[in-house]
Amino acid sequence: MKTGILSISGAILLILTPCLPASASESGIITITMTAVETTISISLDKADWALGEVPEDAEYKTDPEATWCTITNEGNVDVDLGIQGEHAEFSTLLWFLSEDGTNDGVDSYPEYALWYHIAGDSEGSYTSITLTETSAKKGGESMTLEVADTEQFGLKLLTPDYFSSDYVGKEMTTHITISAVKA
Amino acid sequence: MTRYLIWLSIALLFAIASLPSAAQAQSFGVSPAEVTIDGLLPGEEAEFELAIHNHYYAAHTFVLSTSHPWERRPGRADLPDDSWIGFSPQQVEVAANSQAAVRVTLAIPSNQEWSDRDWEVWLGVTPEEKEFLVANCYVRVLVSTGTQAQAGSNIGLIAGIVIAVLLLSYAVYYSRRKAKPEHQS
């Protein structure tokens, strides 16, 4: 009888052995790392608006000053990569489409406007298109990284549509340019 | 159509004119700047907290959203589905020069397809009241999933226990049955 019980116990052990590593590995499966020293991502912009007043068709505007109009400051404790993105402009129910290639000759029947930025210190007159797609901000063709406590300045350029109907007259335009920061 | 010059009263306000803060500088922050989650299994959920720091002189509401990176860490792909990320709350009002916490959950569906993957997703924090220039801070979330083998092993473990209990019951029954005739004699 003892031999029988021993045999059965052995069989039980053999069955359970492959399961043991699995049950042991179940402890502490998920590791979430949030860095021991608290990291904070933070940027500040010293401008909020750009008031142009009344604008005609096919006209170009630049911020004043052209290259140092707005200052971005890295107020966090990590270096950051910067990104930039534009939007279509809204006039109540009407739109100006944001150009993807810097042209202003219209998308279907909609007027098309264009936006660019220029980073201070970049070669004079070099402007980069701001589009609907968020892309890394570039200076001299290279993606920009802003170190802790460092600043960067930029200016904007706007080209109004080459044509827009009288439906747009007297309406207020709203659009946004988003400046993003992410840990480098 | 005849082209003529139309002067448009755009008042390129580009912003909400009624906001008294419109001319103020924008400044806020989020911590941590990066979150790494390793060994998350399909069917499991990870949870962590973000702190939003409002450096404005007035209370502001901040909105959280997911975004696809314009540049990912090497070897990582976009998170396949943004709905796997949840925010509680999705938007939060933070008092002036104060901070508030937002709980983030990441739930991977229970599907072998999502084993052994390396993903990256960005969590964006931006003020609800947008001016012409909008500041936006992203938290990088790096997610690595483990293998489903463990789930298989759990099934094996349960099956093993069931078989062991059956064998043990039989052993007890067998030993008692063997013992009875000895008492009778």
Contacts between the chains, C-beta under 8 A, distances in Angstrom:
chain1	res1	chain2	res2	distance
A	1	B	174	7.6
A	1	B	175	5.6
A	1	B	178	4.9
A	1	B	179	7.7
A	4	B	171	7.1
A	4	B	174	6.2
A	4	B	175	7.5
A	5	B	171	5.3
A	5	B	174	8.0
A	5	B	175	6.2
A	8	B	167	5.2
A	8	B	168	7.2
A	8	B	170	7.1
A	8	B	171	4.4
A	9	B	171	7.6
A	11	B	167	6.1
A	12	B	163	7.8
A	12	B	164	4.5
A	12	B	167	5.5
A	12	B	168	6.7
A	15	B	160	4.8
A	15	B	163	5.5
A	15	B	164	6.0
A	15	B	167	8.0
A	16	B	157	7.9
A	16	B	160	5.0
A	16	B	161	7.6
A	16	B	164	6.2
A	18	B	153	7.8
A	18	B	156	6.5
A	18	B	160	7.7
A	19	B	153	6.4
A	19	B	156	5.3
A	19	B	157	4.0
A	19	B	160	4.9
A	21	B	153	7.8
A	22	B	150	6.0
A	22	B	153	3.1
A	22	B	154	6.7
A	22	B	156	7.0
A	22	B	157	6.1
A	23	B	153	7.8
A	23	B	157	5.8
A	25	B	150	6.5
A	26	B	150	7.1
A	29	B	39	5.3
A	29	B	40	7.9
A	29	B	41	6.6
A	29	B	44	7.5
A	29	B	146	6.9
A	29	B	150	7.7
A	30	B	37	6.7
A	30	B	38	7.4
A	30	B	39	5.6
A	30	B	40	5.4
A	30	B	44	6.7
A	30	B	46	5.5
A	31	B	36	7.7
A	31	B	37	7.2
A	31	B	38	4.3
A	31	B	39	5.7
A	32	B	35	6.7
A	32	B	36	7.1
A	32	B	37	5.1
A	32	B	38	7.9
A	32	B	46	5.9
A	32	B	48	5.6
A	33	B	35	7.2
A	33	B	36	3.9
A	33	B	37	7.7
A	33	B	38	7.4
A	34	B	32	4.7
A	34	B	34	8.0
A	34	B	35	5.6
A	34	B	36	7.8
A	34	B	48	6.4
A	35	B	32	5.8
A	35	B	33	7.9
A	35	B	34	6.8
A	38	B	31	5.3
A	38	B	32	6.3
A	39	B	31	6.1
A	39	B	32	4.9
A	39	B	33	3.9
A	39	B	34	6.5
A	40	B	29	4.8
A	40	B	30	6.9
A	40	B	31	4.1
A	40	B	32	7.5
A	40	B	33	6.4
A	40	B	53	6.8
A	41	B	29	6.1
A	41	B	30	5.5
A	41	B	31	7.2
A	41	B	33	4.1
A	41	B	137	4.8
A	41	B	138	7.1
A	41	B	139	6.8
A	42	B	27	7.0
A	42	B	28	6.6
A	42	B	29	2.8
A	42	B	30	7.3
A	42	B	53	6.8
A	42	B	55	7.3
A	42	B	137	6.6
A	43	B	27	7.7
A	43	B	135	5.6
A	43	B	137	6.7
A	44	B	25	5.6
A	44	B	26	6.1
A	44	B	27	3.6
A	44	B	55	7.3
A	44	B	135	7.0
A	45	B	25	6.3
A	45	B	26	4.8
A	45	B	27	7.9
A	45	B	133	5.3
A	45	B	135	5.2
A	46	B	25	4.6
A	47	B	25	7.6
A	47	B	133	5.7
A	48	B	15	6.3
A	48	B	21	7.7
A	48	B	22	5.4
A	48	B	23	6.0
A	48	B	24	6.6
A	48	B	25	7.5
A	48	B	26	6.5
A	48	B	131	4.0
A	48	B	132	6.3
A	48	B	133	5.7
A	49	B	13	6.6
A	49	B	14	5.7
A	49	B	15	4.7
A	49	B	22	5.7
A	49	B	23	6.8
A	49	B	131	6.0
A	49	B	132	4.8
A	49	B	133	7.6
A	50	B	12	6.3
A	50	B	14	5.8
A	50	B	132	5.5
A	50	B	133	7.9
A	51	B	11	7.0
A	51	B	12	5.8
A	51	B	13	6.4
A	51	B	14	7.7
A	52	B	10	6.4
A	52	B	12	3.6
A	53	B	10	7.3
A	53	B	11	6.5
A	53	B	12	6.9
A	54	B	7	4.7
A	54	B	8	5.9
A	54	B	9	5.2
A	54	B	10	6.5
A	54	B	11	7.9
A	55	B	7	7.5
A	55	B	8	5.6
A	55	B	10	5.5
A	55	B	12	6.9
A	56	B	5	5.1
A	56	B	6	7.0
A	56	B	7	5.9
A	56	B	8	7.4
A	57	B	3	7.5
A	57	B	5	6.3
A	57	B	6	6.4
A	70	B	133	6.6
A	75	B	27	6.3
A	75	B	29	6.6
A	75	B	55	7.3
A	76	B	29	5.6
A	76	B	33	6.7
A	78	B	33	4.8
A	78	B	34	7.9
A	81	B	71	6.9
A	83	B	70	5.5
A	134	B	67	7.5
A	134	B	70	5.4
A	135	B	70	5.6
A	136	B	70	5.4
A	136	B	71	6.0
A	143	B	71	7.2
A	160	B	8	8.0
A	163	B	1	8.0
A	163	B	3	6.1
A	164	B	6	6.6
A	164	B	8	7.0
A	165	B	6	7.8
A	166	B	6	6.1
A	168	B	6	7.2
A	168	B	8	5.4
A	169	B	6	5.7
A	169	B	7	7.5
A	169	B	8	5.6
A	169	B	9	6.8
A	170	B	8	7.6
A	170	B	9	4.9
A	171	B	8	7.4
A	171	B	9	7.3
A	171	B	10	7.5
A	172	B	9	7.6
A	172	B	10	6.5
A	172	B	11	5.3
A	172	B	13	6.0
A	173	B	8	7.9
A	173	B	10	4.4
A	173	B	11	7.7
A	173	B	12	5.9
A	173	B	13	7.5
A	173	B	14	7.1
A	174	B	13	7.1
A	174	B	14	6.4
A	174	B	15	7.4
A	174	B	16	8.0
A	175	B	14	5.8
A	175	B	132	7.1
A	176	B	14	7.2
A	176	B	130	5.2
A	176	B	131	7.6
A	176	B	132	6.2
A	176	B	133	7.6
A	176	B	134	5.1
A	177	B	132	6.6
A	177	B	133	5.6
A	177	B	134	6.9
A	178	B	126	7.3
A	178	B	134	4.5
A	178	B	135	7.8
A	178	B	136	5.1
A	179	B	133	6.4
A	179	B	134	7.0
A	179	B	135	5.8
A	179	B	136	6.9
A	180	B	124	7.4
A	180	B	135	7.9
A	180	B	136	4.2
A	180	B	137	7.3
A	180	B	138	5.9
A	181	B	135	7.7
A	181	B	136	7.4
A	181	B	137	5.6
A	181	B	138	6.8
A	182	B	69	7.5
A	182	B	122	6.2
A	182	B	137	7.8
A	182	B	138	3.9
A	182	B	139	8.0
A	182	B	140	6.0
A	183	B	33	4.1
A	183	B	34	5.0
A	183	B	138	7.9
A	183	B	139	8.0
A	183	B	140	5.4
